């Protein structure tokens, strides 16, 4: 009986740790994605904040944004 309780306690701790790791990973991925897709106005055009030579709202950026929004 005691061994069964110990196994149940270990499984609960393991699953809790897995869920917490998953949540921290998701938070980091979401933050990084929104940072990379942050658009700022420069002159008369809108460009990515981290790479000022790439214009926003191009097809590939719209596809990435829609995938992120679909998953949230």
Phi and psi in radians as a Rosetta constraint file:
Dihedral C 1 N 2 CA 2 C 2 CIRCULARHARMONIC -1.155 0.35
Dihedral N 2 CA 2 C 2 N 3 CIRCULARHARMONIC -0.676 0.35
Dihedral C 2 N 3 CA 3 C 3 CIRCULARHARMONIC -1.143 0.35
Dihedral N 3 CA 3 C 3 N 4 CIRCULARHARMONIC -0.628 0.35
Dihedral C 3 N 4 CA 4 C 4 CIRCULARHARMONIC -1.152 0.35
Dihedral N 4 CA 4 C 4 N 5 CIRCULARHARMONIC -0.677 0.35
Dihedral C 4 N 5 CA 5 C 5 CIRCULARHARMONIC -1.160 0.35
Dihedral N 5 CA 5 C 5 N 6 CIRCULARHARMONIC -0.682 0.35
Dihedral C 5 N 6 CA 6 C 6 CIRCULARHARMONIC -1.135 0.35
Dihedral N 6 CA 6 C 6 N 7 CIRCULARHARMONIC -0.698 0.35
Dihedral C 6 N 7 CA 7 C 7 CIRCULARHARMONIC -1.160 0.35
Dihedral N 7 CA 7 C 7 N 8 CIRCULARHARMONIC -0.701 0.35
Dihedral C 7 N 8 CA 8 C 8 CIRCULARHARMONIC -1.127 0.35
Dihedral N 8 CA 8 C 8 N 9 CIRCULARHARMONIC -0.724 0.35
Dihedral C 8 N 9 CA 9 C 9 CIRCULARHARMONIC -1.110 0.35
Dihedral N 9 CA 9 C 9 N 10 CIRCULARHARMONIC -0.708 0.35
Dihedral C 9 N 10 CA 10 C 10 CIRCULARHARMONIC -1.143 0.35
Dihedral N 10 CA 10 C 10 N 11 CIRCULARHARMONIC -0.752 0.35
Dihedral C 10 N 11 CA 11 C 11 CIRCULARHARMONIC -1.099 0.35
Dihedral N 11 CA 11 C 11 N 12 CIRCULARHARMONIC -0.672 0.35
Dihedral C 11 N 12 CA 12 C 12 CIRCULARHARMONIC -1.154 0.35
Dihedral N 12 CA 12 C 12 N 13 CIRCULARHARMONIC -0.748 0.35
Dihedral C 12 N 13 CA 13 C 13 CIRCULARHARMONIC -1.153 0.35
Dihedral N 13 CA 13 C 13 N 14 CIRCULARHARMONIC -0.699 0.35
Dihedral C 13 N 14 CA 14 C 14 CIRCULARHARMONIC -1.139 0.35
Dihedral N 14 CA 14 C 14 N 15 CIRCULARHARMONIC -0.776 0.35
Dihedral C 14 N 15 CA 15 C 15 CIRCULARHARMONIC -1.194 0.35
Dihedral N 15 CA 15 C 15 N 16 CIRCULARHARMONIC -0.626 0.35
Dihedral C 15 N 16 CA 16 C 16 CIRCULARHARMONIC -1.122 0.35
Dihedral N 16 CA 16 C 16 N 17 CIRCULARHARMONIC -0.753 0.35
Dihedral C 16 N 17 CA 17 C 17 CIRCULARHARMONIC -1.103 0.35
Dihedral N 17 CA 17 C 17 N 18 CIRCULARHARMONIC -0.692 0.35
Dihedral C 17 N 18 CA 18 C 18 CIRCULARHARMONIC -1.122 0.35
Dihedral N 18 CA 18 C 18 N 19 CIRCULARHARMONIC -0.771 0.35
Dihedral C 18 N 19 CA 19 C 19 CIRCULARHARMONIC -1.134 0.35
Dihedral N 19 CA 19 C 19 N 20 CIRCULARHARMONIC -0.734 0.35
Dihedral C 19 N 20 CA 20 C 20 CIRCULARHARMONIC -1.105 0.35
Dihedral N 20 CA 20 C 20 N 21 CIRCULARHARMONIC -0.747 0.35
Dihedral C 20 N 21 CA 21 C 21 CIRCULARHARMONIC -1.084 0.35
Dihedral N 21 CA 21 C 21 N 22 CIRCULARHARMONIC -0.707 0.35
Dihedral C 21 N 22 CA 22 C 22 CIRCULARHARMONIC -1.108 0.35
Dihedral N 22 CA 22 C 22 N 23 CIRCULARHARMONIC -0.733 0.35
Dihedral C 22 N 23 CA 23 C 23 CIRCULARHARMONIC -1.162 0.35
Dihedral N 23 CA 23 C 23 N 24 CIRCULARHARMONIC -0.731 0.35
Dihedral C 23 N 24 CA 24 C 24 CIRCULARHARMONIC -1.133 0.35
Dihedral N 24 CA 24 C 24 N 25 CIRCULARHARMONIC -0.682 0.35
Dihedral C 24 N 25 CA 25 C 25 CIRCULARHARMONIC -1.136 0.35
Dihedral N 25 CA 25 C 25 N 26 CIRCULARHARMONIC -0.769 0.35
Dihedral C 25 N 26 CA 26 C 26 CIRCULARHARMONIC -1.066 0.35
Dihedral N 26 CA 26 C 26 N 27 CIRCULARHARMONIC -0.754 0.35
Dihedral C 26 N 27 CA 27 C 27 CIRCULARHARMONIC -1.074 0.35
Dihedral N 27 CA 27 C 27 N 28 CIRCULARHARMONIC -0.763 0.35
Dihedral C 27 N 28 CA 28 C 28 CIRCULARHARMONIC -1.158 0.35
Dihedral N 28 CA 28 C 28 N 29 CIRCULARHARMONIC -0.737 0.35
Dihedral C 28 N 29 CA 29 C 29 CIRCULARHARMONIC -1.126 0.35
Dihedral N 29 CA 29 C 29 N 30 CIRCULARHARMONIC -0.725 0.35
Dihedral C 29 N 30 CA 30 C 30 CIRCULARHARMONIC -1.145 0.35
Dihedral N 30 CA 30 C 30 N 31 CIRCULARHARMONIC -0.778 0.35
Dihedral C 30 N 31 CA 31 C 31 CIRCULARHARMONIC -1.080 0.35
Dihedral N 31 CA 31 C 31 N 32 CIRCULARHARMONIC -0.786 0.35
Dihedral C 31 N 32 CA 32 C 32 CIRCULARHARMONIC -1.119 0.35
Dihedral N 32 CA 32 C 32 N 33 CIRCULARHARMONIC -0.729 0.35
Dihedral C 32 N 33 CA 33 C 33 CIRCULARHARMONIC -1.078 0.35
Dihedral N 33 CA 33 C 33 N 34 CIRCULARHARMONIC -0.797 0.35
Dihedral C 33 N 34 CA 34 C 34 CIRCULARHARMONIC -1.224 0.35
Dihedral N 34 CA 34 C 34 N 35 CIRCULARHARMONIC -0.540 0.35
Dihedral C 34 N 35 CA 35 C 35 CIRCULARHARMONIC -1.152 0.35
Dihedral N 35 CA 35 C 35 N 36 CIRCULARHARMONIC -0.754 0.35
Dihedral C 35 N 36 CA 36 C 36 CIRCULARHARMONIC -1.220 0.35
Dihedral N 36 CA 36 C 36 N 37 CIRCULARHARMONIC -0.489 0.35
Dihedral C 36 N 37 CA 37 C 37 CIRCULARHARMONIC -1.712 0.35
Dihedral N 37 CA 37 C 37 N 38 CIRCULARHARMONIC 0.247 0.35
Dihedral C 37 N 38 CA 38 C 38 CIRCULARHARMONIC -1.305 0.35
Dihedral N 38 CA 38 C 38 N 39 CIRCULARHARMONIC 2.097 0.35
Dihedral C 38 N 39 CA 39 C 39 CIRCULARHARMONIC -1.769 0.35
Dihedral N 39 CA 39 C 39 N 40 CIRCULARHARMONIC 2.436 0.35
Dihedral C 39 N 40 CA 40 C 40 CIRCULARHARMONIC -2.288 0.35
Dihedral N 40 CA 40 C 40 N 41 CIRCULARHARMONIC 2.568 0.35
Dihedral C 40 N 41 CA 41 C 41 CIRCULARHARMONIC -1.375 0.35
Dihedral N 41 CA 41 C 41 N 42 CIRCULARHARMONIC 2.316 0.35
Dihedral C 41 N 42 CA 42 C 42 CIRCULARHARMONIC -2.313 0.35
Dihedral N 42 CA 42 C 42 N 43 CIRCULARHARMONIC 1.909 0.35
Dihedral C 42 N 43 CA 43 C 43 CIRCULARHARMONIC 1.158 0.35
Dihedral N 43 CA 43 C 43 N 44 CIRCULARHARMONIC -2.173 0.35
Dihedral C 43 N 44 CA 44 C 44 CIRCULARHARMONIC -1.816 0.35
Dihedral N 44 CA 44 C 44 N 45 CIRCULARHARMONIC 0.276 0.35
Dihedral C 44 N 45 CA 45 C 45 CIRCULARHARMONIC -2.364 0.35
Dihedral N 45 CA 45 C 45 N 46 CIRCULARHARMONIC 2.872 0.35
Dihedral C 45 N 46 CA 46 C 46 CIRCULARHARMONIC -1.925 0.35
Dihedral N 46 CA 46 C 46 N 47 CIRCULARHARMONIC 2.217 0.35
Dihedral C 46 N 47 CA 47 C 47 CIRCULARHARMONIC -2.223 0.35
Dihedral N 47 CA 47 C 47 N 48 CIRCULARHARMONIC 2.862 0.35
Dihedral C 47 N 48 CA 48 C 48 CIRCULARHARMONIC -1.199 0.35
Dihedral N 48 CA 48 C 48 N 49 CIRCULARHARMONIC 2.450 0.35
Dihedral C 48 N 49 CA 49 C 49 CIRCULARHARMONIC -1.114 0.35
Dihedral N 49 CA 49 C 49 N 50 CIRCULARHARMONIC -0.724 0.35
Dihedral C 49 N 50 CA 50 C 50 CIRCULARHARMONIC -1.427 0.35
Dihedral N 50 CA 50 C 50 N 51 CIRCULARHARMONIC -0.325 0.35
Dihedral C 50 N 51 CA 51 C 51 CIRCULARHARMONIC -2.467 0.35
Dihedral N 51 CA 51 C 51 N 52 CIRCULARHARMONIC 1.606 0.35
Dihedral C 51 N 52 CA 52 C 52 CIRCULARHARMONIC -1.164 0.35
Dihedral N 52 CA 52 C 52 N 53 CIRCULARHARMONIC -0.080 0.35
Dihedral C 52 N 53 CA 53 C 53 CIRCULARHARMONIC -1.627 0.35
Dihedral N 53 CA 53 C 53 N 54 CIRCULARHARMONIC -0.146 0.35
Dihedral C 53 N 54 CA 54 C 54 CIRCULARHARMONIC -1.768 0.35
Dihedral N 54 CA 54 C 54 N 55 CIRCULARHARMONIC 2.096 0.35
Dihedral C 54 N 55 CA 55 C 55 CIRCULARHARMONIC -1.312 0.35
Dihedral N 55 CA 55 C 55 N 56 CIRCULARHARMONIC 2.541 0.35
Dihedral C 55 N 56 CA 56 C 56 CIRCULARHARMONIC -1.363 0.35
Dihedral N 56 CA 56 C 56 N 57 CIRCULARHARMONIC 2.897 0.35
Dihedral C 56 N 57 CA 57 C 57 CIRCULARHARMONIC 1.134 0.35
Dihedral N 57 CA 57 C 57 N 58 CIRCULARHARMONIC 0.494 0.35
Dihedral C 57 N 58 CA 58 C 58 CIRCULARHARMONIC -1.443 0.35
Dihedral N 58 CA 58 C 58 N 59 CIRCULARHARMONIC 2.873 0.35
Dihedral C 58 N 59 CA 59 C 59 CIRCULARHARMONIC -1.005 0.35
Dihedral N 59 CA 59 C 59 N 60 CIRCULARHARMONIC -0.824 0.35
Dihedral C 59 N 60 CA 60 C 60 CIRCULARHARMONIC -1.153 0.35
Dihedral N 60 CA 60 C 60 N 61 CIRCULARHARMONIC -0.578 0.35
Dihedral C 60 N 61 CA 61 C 61 CIRCULARHARMONIC -1.248 0.35
Dihedral N 61 CA 61 C 61 N 62 CIRCULARHARMONIC -0.637 0.35
Dihedral C 61 N 62 CA 62 C 62 CIRCULARHARMONIC -1.151 0.35
Dihedral N 62 CA 62 C 62 N 63 CIRCULARHARMONIC -0.664 0.35
Dihedral C 62 N 63 CA 63 C 63 CIRCULARHARMONIC -1.137 0.35
Dihedral N 63 CA 63 C 63 N 64 CIRCULARHARMONIC -0.756 0.35
Dihedral C 63 N 64 CA 64 C 64 CIRCULARHARMONIC -1.108 0.35
Dihedral N 64 CA 64 C 64 N 65 CIRCULARHARMONIC -0.767 0.35
Dihedral C 64 N 65 CA 65 C 65 CIRCULARHARMONIC -1.090 0.35
Dihedral N 65 CA 65 C 65 N 66 CIRCULARHARMONIC -0.713 0.35
Dihedral C 65 N 66 CA 66 C 66 CIRCULARHARMONIC -1.182 0.35
Dihedral N 66 CA 66 C 66 N 67 CIRCULARHARMONIC -0.622 0.35
Dihedral C 66 N 67 CA 67 C 67 CIRCULARHARMONIC -1.142 0.35
Dihedral N 67 CA 67 C 67 N 68 CIRCULARHARMONIC -0.700 0.35
Dihedral C 67 N 68 CA 68 C 68 CIRCULARHARMONIC -1.160 0.35
Dihedral N 68 CA 68 C 68 N 69 CIRCULARHARMONIC -0.781 0.35
Dihedral C 68 N 69 CA 69 C 69 CIRCULARHARMONIC -1.155 0.35
Dihedral N 69 CA 69 C 69 N 70 CIRCULARHARMONIC -0.578 0.35
Dihedral C 69 N 70 CA 70 C 70 CIRCULARHARMONIC -1.159 0.35
Dihedral N 70 CA 70 C 70 N 71 CIRCULARHARMONIC -0.628 0.35
Dihedral C 70 N 71 CA 71 C 71 CIRCULARHARMONIC -1.424 0.35
Dihedral N 71 CA 71 C 71 N 72 CIRCULARHARMONIC -0.242 0.35
